[in-house]
């Protein structure tokens, strides 16, 4: 990892790639850099150094495993993959023009398939060392319980008012369902723990961390090239799958059968174990998106109006209702498979 002084401009960062820009177009986190050697994408990120190291390790690991469905990260002339300043981490990729996606199947089907490929290539079975796992397990339980209490507190405070706001009224209408889902998440998590303890092992994979349609470019053949591996880490496949679903839900109109199809595409590469399905259901059932919406509303974050807060809450509540049915079907399919 190359260190650059904070006062440096893009030109000084690009120097490490022997790139001398004639034009730099600021597109937010991505800078379109035109040089006499072609056009490149300079990504500006705020990931901390340790996470940047994980990112580089993941890119190298995927390359070593022969995975080709990603936008390549170009090394500097010194063989490093990132350049850091005091506040930002930078890396360079070839510039790829976005083209129209013309395939009939949704993008999410193809992304789910690529997630399965990455997980299949990197899967490893780990011994379930109880003392090591207990800390993470108890920490997640405590965080969820704190979140659940915060939601209950918000409901209690709203109910004490003579006139509730539209947001509060919308939340109160669904508060019981959300509490049930929080309890259901806990049950699934406990089932995952029990099964892993019984088998004395669990699986880890290289997780992308935030796979979604905005983190993929599509080729003329409508095949995805993944990018933004900045949150990549070794973890359980359940975390990556739940994250994929959560980030994909707002982008598409979906039904439970659509998401079950995503799982089928994924499992054509790496079939999930029963405990991994329980953990995926645990992550999906816990009403984390609702907690974030309530927190933003209560703290007055951003410049959103009441109506906008309500609309966002309603969309997330609709997703949570579908998640309830989805996870029931997902676990039912596991039972059916075991009976055959």
N, C-alpha and C positions, 0 to 999 in steps of 0.2 A: 504494500500500500504506500503510495507516494504522498508525501506531505507538502502542501503548498501554503504559503502565507496568506492570511485572510484578505489582504488588500489586492490579491491577484485578480486579474480579469480573465475572461474566457480564453483570451489569446494565450495567456501563460499556462493555462491548463492544457490547451490543445497542443502546446509546444511539446509536451511529453509524448504525443502521438505523431510528431513531425507533421502536424496539420496546421496550415496557415490560412485562416479564413478570409475570404473576400466579402462574405456576408454572414451575419448571424441573426436569424429570425427567432424572436422570443415567443414560444408557444406555451408558456407556463413552465411546467417542470421539464419539458422537452425544448431544446434549442435546435433549430434546423441550421446546420452549419454547411455552408457552401465553400469548397476549396478547389484548388486546381487539380486535386486528386479525386474529386467527386463530392457527393453530398452525404453528410453523416448526421446522426442524431446524438446530441450530447444530453444525457440525462442528469438533472440536478436533484439530489435527494438529501434528506436530513437524517438518514439512518445513522445510528451511533457506530463507532468503529467496530465493536464486537459483532454487530449485526452485519456490517459491511464485510467482515471476514467470513461470516456464515454464507453470505451471498456469493462471494468468490469461490468458497469451498463447494457450494452447490453447483455452480456453473462448471467447475472443473470435474466434479463427480459425474454430472450428466454427460459431459463430453467424453469422459473415459468410458461410460456405459454405452456409448454409441447413440445417444438420443439426439435426433436431428430436428425435431419439430419445435425449435426455439430460435428467436432472433439472436444471432451471435453477439457476444460482448467482445470487443476488440481489445487486445493487450496494448499497453504503451510500448515504446521502443525499449523499455527496460524489463518487459515481460510481466508487469503488474496489470491488474484489471480495473483498479479504481485509483482515483486521485482525490485526496481529501484536503480541505481547507479547515479553518477552525470551526466552521459551522456546517459545512456541506460535504457530501461525497459525490463525486462525478464519475461517470463512465460513458464510453462511446460505443455506438452501434451503427451499422450501415443504415442509411435512410431508406425506408420502405414506404412507397406511396400506398395509401389506402385505396382498395378497389372494391367494387360492388360485390356483395355476397349473393350468389345466385342459386345456391343449393336449396332443395326443398326442405330438408331436415333442419331443425333449429340449430343455431350455433352451439347451444348448450349441450346438445347430444354429442357433438364432436369434441367439445371441451371435456366432457365427462369421460369420453374414451381416452383422451390424451392423459388425463389424470390417472386413469387405470394403467396406462403404459408406463408412466413415470414410477408409480407405486410398485408395479410388477418388477421393473428393472432394479429397484433399490430396496425391496423388502428384505428384512432380516428378523429372525426370531430371537427375542431377548429373554433371559431368565427373569422371572418375576421375583425380584428381591423385595420382600415385604416392607422392610424398614425404609427403603428408598422410595417406594411407590406411595407409602402411607402419607408422607408429607404433602405430596402433590394432591392426592385424593382428599385429604382433610382440608387443605387450603382451598380447593375448588368448592367443597361443601360449605365452608365458612363464607366464601364470597357470594355464593348463591343465596345462602340464608340471609345475609346482610341485604342483598338486593331485594329479596322477597319482603323483608321487614320494611324496607324503604317504600315499596309499592303499597303495602298495607297501611303505612303511616300516611301516605298521600291520600289514600282512600278515606281513612278516618278523618283527616282534616277537612276533606271536601264535604263529607257527610254532615259535619257540624255547621256548615254554612247554611244560611237561610236561602240564598240564591247561589247555585253553582254555576260556574262558567261552562260554556259548551264543551270545552276540553274535559273538564272535570266530570261532567255528566256522561260523556262518551266513555271515559275510563271506568267510572263507577258501574256502568251497565255491564261491563265485561270483567270486572275485578275478580269475581268468583271463578270464572273460567281460567283466568291467568294464574290464580293461586293453585288451582288444580293442576295446571300444566307445570308449574314450578315443582309441585310435589311429585308429579309423574317423572320429571327430569331426574329427581333425586332417586326414585325407584330404579330407573334404567341405569343410573350411575352405579348404584349399589350392586345391581345384577352383573354389570361389567366387572366390578371388583371381585365379586365372589367367583365368577367363572375363571378369571385370570389366576386367582389364588388357588383354585382347584386344579387348573392345568399347569400351574407353576411356570407360565411363560406368556408372552404377548408379542405382538409384531410391531415393528417400526418401519417407516418408509421415509423417503425424502419428500416432504410436503412443500408444495409451491407457496402456500400461505394465503394467497388472495387471487385465486384463479377466477376470472370472469371475462365476459366478452370484451370489455374495454382493455383487457390485458392480453389481447391476442390480435395478430394481424392475419388476414386470410389470403392465401395464394390464389392465382387464377383458377386453380383446380378446387377451390373452396376448402382447402385444408388449413388448419390453424398453425400459426407460428407463435408460440408463447413468449411473453416478455414479462418484465417486472418480477423477477425472482428475489426481490429485496427482502421479503419476509420468509424466505425458504429456511427450513430447519428440519432436523430429524425428529419425527413425532409419530403419533398414531395416525393411521389413515382416516379414522373417524373425524379428527379435527379438520383435515383438509376437505373432506366431503361435506361436513356441516358448513364450513366456511364457504365453499363453492355454492351450496344451496342458498345460504343467507344472502350472498352478494348477487346471486342470479335472480332471486325472487322479485326484486323491484324492477328488473330490466324487461321482464316478459310477463304476459298473462299466462298463468300456469294452473294446471289441475294436478291432483295427486297422481293421476296416471302419467302425466308428463314427467314428473319427477321420478316416478318408479322406472320410467324408460331410461332416464339418466343413470339410475343405479344399474339397470340391466347392461347399458353400454359400458359402464365402469367394470362391472363384474365379469364381462366377457374377457377381461384381461386379468383381473385379480378378484376372485370370489371372496366376499367378506365372511369372516367368522361370526358366529352368533354373538360373542361378546363385543365385537366391533360394531355390529348393528345396534346393540343396546347403547353403546357409547355415542354413536351417531344420533340416535333418538334422544339421548339425554341432552346433548348440545342443542339439538333443534327444538326440543320442547321447552327448554328454559326461556322465559320471555325477556331475554336480554334486549332485543330491539325495542320493546315497549318501555323497559327501564330507561334506556337512553332517551327516548322521546319524552318521557315524564321528567327526567332530569333537566333536559334542555328547556322544557316549558317552565318548570319551577324556578330555574335559575335565570330565566329570561335571556337565554343565549341567542345570539344572532339578531336579525331584524325581522324575523317571521311574525306575521300577524296571527291573531287568534284562529282565523279560518284556516290558515296554512298549517298551524299546529294540529288542528282537528283533522284535516285531510290526511296529513302524514300518519297520525295515530290510527285513523280508520283503515288506511292501507295496510299498516302493520298488523292490526287486529284481524283483518281478513286473511293475511298470510298465516297468522297463528292458528286460526280456525282450520285452515287447510292442513297445516302441519299436524294437528291432532289426528286428522283422518289419515294423513300420509304415513305417520309412524305406526298407526294401528295396522295398516296394510303391509308395511314393510316387515313388521314382526310376524304378521300372519303368514306371509310368504315363507318366512324362516321355518315356522312350525310345519307348514305343508311340505317343504323340502325334506325335513327330518322324518316325516311320516312315510315318504315314498321309498 
